[in-house]
Amino acid sequence: MNGSQATGGFVLCFCRLQDGNQLYAFPCDACGNVDMDSLSERARHNYLYARALMGLQVGWPAVQSIS
């Protein structure tokens, strides 16, 4: 996981389009909302980077339960 460690019950996962491998995962709520204020600076940068590359290098994110 290249985002931050998940502390809740869900993570928002971004996978590489090329092979489907997970690149990034960020703690989120059940609807996929990420609290950017709770992310570290590096995780926030990775989150914004992943969002910018949706459809280009990474697929649309998916919410996954971690419980």
C-alpha positions in Angstrom: 0.0 0.0 0.0 1.6 3.3 -1.1 -1.0 5.6 0.5 -1.3 5.6 4.3 -2.2 2.7 6.5 -5.9 2.2 6.7 -7.4 2.9 10.2 -11.1 2.5 9.4 -13.1 -0.2 7.8 -12.6 0.7 4.1 -9.8 1.6 1.7 -10.0 3.3 -1.7 -7.8 1.3 -4.0 -6.3 2.4 -7.3 -4.9 -0.3 -9.6 -2.6 -0.1 -12.6 -4.4 -0.3 -15.9 -1.6 -2.3 -17.5 -1.8 -5.3 -15.2 -4.4 -4.7 -12.6 -1.9 -4.7 -9.7 -2.8 -2.4 -6.8 -0.7 0.8 -6.7 -2.3 2.9 -4.0 -4.8 2.4 -1.2 -6.1 5.1 1.1 -8.3 5.0 4.2 -11.9 6.1 3.3 -15.5 5.8 4.4 -18.0 3.3 2.8 -18.7 5.8 0.0 -15.1 6.2 -0.9 -14.6 9.6 0.6 -11.0 10.2 1.7 -10.2 12.6 4.5 -7.3 14.4 2.9 -6.6 16.3 6.1 -5.8 13.1 7.9 -3.3 11.9 5.3 0.5 12.5 5.7 2.0 14.9 3.2 3.4 12.0 1.1 0.1 10.1 1.1 -1.8 13.3 0.1 0.6 13.7 -2.8 0.1 10.1 -3.8 -3.7 10.4 -3.6 -3.7 13.5 -5.8 -1.3 11.8 -8.2 -3.5 8.7 -8.5 -6.6 10.8 -9.1 -4.8 12.8 -11.8 -3.8 9.6 -13.6 -7.3 7.9 -13.5 -8.0 6.5 -16.9 -4.5 7.1 -18.1 -2.2 4.9 -16.0 -4.5 3.8 -13.2 -8.1 2.6 -13.3 -11.1 4.1 -11.5 -10.8 3.5 -7.8 -12.7 0.9 -5.9 -13.8 0.8 -2.3 -12.7 -2.3 -0.5 -13.7 -3.5 3.0 -10.7 -4.3 5.3 -12.7 -5.9 8.1 
